[in-house]
Amino acid sequence: MSAFVKVAALSELEEDTPKRVEIDGTPVSLVRTEGEVFAINDICSHANVSLSEGEVEDCHIECWLHGSSFDLRTGKPDGLPATRPVPVYPVKIEGDDVLVSVTQES
């Protein structure tokens, strides 16, 4: 069962500006873009650096170090050097609260 936790207020998320949060020890990048909020693991699968320091465009987040880009909806990379996806997490919006679950269902 997934446990959703409040991680931010919707009103504090700027469009196309990633925000790093930590949920139970898991680094997560929150991104508000194209009318939705996405939660993706904040660590690039290629270089072990923070994705929340990268740029957001067309529902993708780009790693600032080597330029790999990840789809915010699926976590799949669409540019080298990254070849492995990063986890994405379910998001719920309740009023102004942004809730995310990093618990994996079995």
C-alpha positions as CSV (number, residue, x, y, z in Angstrom):
1,M,0.0,0.0,0.0
2,S,1.4,3.4,-0.9
3,A,1.7,6.0,1.8
4,F,1.3,9.6,0.5
5,V,3.1,12.3,2.5
6,K,2.7,16.1,2.1
7,V,6.0,17.4,0.7
8,A,5.1,21.0,-0.5
9,A,2.4,23.5,-1.1
10,L,1.3,23.8,-4.7
11,S,1.6,27.6,-4.5
12,E,5.3,27.4,-3.7
13,L,6.2,25.4,-6.8
14,E,7.3,27.6,-9.7
15,E,6.5,26.5,-13.2
16,D,9.4,24.6,-14.8
17,T,11.6,25.1,-11.7
18,P,12.5,21.8,-9.9
19,K,12.3,21.7,-6.1
20,R,14.3,19.1,-4.2
21,V,12.6,17.4,-1.3
22,E,13.5,14.4,0.8
23,I,10.9,11.7,1.6
24,D,11.9,9.0,4.1
25,G,15.6,9.4,3.0
26,T,14.7,9.4,-0.7
27,P,15.8,12.5,-2.7
28,V,12.9,13.6,-4.9
29,S,12.7,16.4,-7.5
30,L,9.2,18.0,-7.7
31,V,8.4,19.7,-11.0
32,R,5.4,21.7,-11.9
33,T,5.0,21.9,-15.7
34,E,2.3,21.8,-18.3
35,G,-0.4,22.0,-15.7
36,E,0.8,19.0,-13.7
37,V,3.1,18.1,-10.9
38,F,5.6,15.3,-11.3
39,A,7.9,13.6,-8.8
40,I,11.0,11.9,-10.0
41,N,14.0,10.5,-8.1
42,D,16.5,13.4,-7.8
43,I,19.6,11.4,-8.6
44,C,20.8,11.0,-12.2
45,S,21.2,7.3,-13.1
46,H,24.4,8.2,-15.0
47,A,26.4,10.5,-12.8
48,N,24.9,10.5,-9.3
49,V,24.2,14.2,-9.2
50,S,21.0,16.1,-8.4
51,L,18.5,16.4,-11.2
52,S,16.7,19.3,-9.5
53,E,19.6,21.5,-10.4
54,G,18.9,20.9,-14.1
55,E,16.6,22.5,-16.7
56,V,12.9,21.6,-17.4
57,E,11.5,21.6,-20.9
58,D,8.7,19.7,-22.7
59,C,8.0,17.5,-19.7
60,H,11.7,16.5,-19.4
61,I,14.3,17.3,-16.9
62,E,17.9,17.6,-18.0
63,C,20.9,16.7,-15.9
64,W,23.1,19.7,-15.6
65,L,26.4,17.8,-15.6
66,H,26.4,15.7,-18.8
67,G,23.1,16.7,-20.5
68,S,21.1,13.5,-20.1
69,S,17.4,14.2,-20.2
70,F,14.6,12.2,-18.4
71,D,10.9,12.0,-19.2
72,L,9.1,13.3,-16.1
73,R,6.2,10.9,-16.8
74,T,8.2,7.7,-17.1
75,G,11.7,8.4,-15.8
76,K,13.1,7.0,-19.1
77,P,16.3,8.7,-20.4
78,D,16.0,10.1,-23.9
79,G,19.6,11.2,-24.4
80,L,23.0,9.8,-23.7
81,P,25.1,9.3,-21.6
82,A,22.3,8.0,-19.3
83,T,20.9,4.6,-20.3
84,R,19.0,3.6,-17.2
85,P,15.7,5.2,-16.1
86,V,15.2,6.9,-12.8
87,P,12.1,6.1,-10.6
88,V,9.0,8.3,-10.8
89,Y,6.5,8.5,-8.0
90,P,2.8,9.1,-7.8
91,V,1.6,12.6,-6.9
92,K,-1.8,13.7,-5.5
93,I,-2.9,17.3,-5.1
94,E,-5.3,18.0,-2.3
95,G,-6.2,21.7,-2.1
96,D,-2.8,23.4,-2.0
97,D,-1.0,20.3,-0.7
98,V,1.3,18.3,-2.9
99,L,1.5,14.7,-1.7
100,V,4.0,12.1,-3.0
101,S,4.4,8.4,-2.3
102,V,7.8,6.8,-2.6
103,T,6.6,3.4,-1.2
104,Q,6.7,0.7,-3.9
105,E,3.7,-1.5,-4.0
106,S,4.4,-5.2,-4.3
